[in-house]
């Protein structure tokens, strides 16, 4: 269990760093959006590449940030019901949810999206808009984000099993889980 908890801490650290790095992508998205709007209003010109990079950045923040959201326990949870359960019951519910839903979903989405990435890369797929961007980086965000979410799901599973076995603290009782 000691090795698995150390692996869990490594995964947590990875998603923590990525989550903090995504703050810069949010700032970049705001600056690109504001700059594009100013140029469009002041000079009546626009760039499809700038418009597309906005949604690439938006997608990157949400897809790559999914693992971070799970780490911080800021995903959707029915707190009105969950708060009535014992810590052991809440952790068992999470174990079942991770094993039956989260892990299969991540694996399915990675498996289904990877061919899209490979095809976009091989074909040099470009946006249909004049001056648009290549598409493979946008497609790559889906398997990358689901991979990070899958890793964090495994980390959360390790922590919950450790708690249930008496080998770790309750991961749902952490102060930064709001």
Protein Blocks (a to p, Z undefined) as FASTA:
>chain_A
ZZmmmmmmmmmmmmmmmmmmmmmmmmmmmmmmmmmmmmmmmnopacfklmmmmmmmmmmm
mmmmmmmmmmnopaccdfklmmmpcfklmmmmmmmmmmmmmmmmmmmmmmmmmmmmmmmm
mnopacfbehiacfklmmmmmmmmmmmmmmmmmmmmmmmmmmmnopaccfklpfklZZ
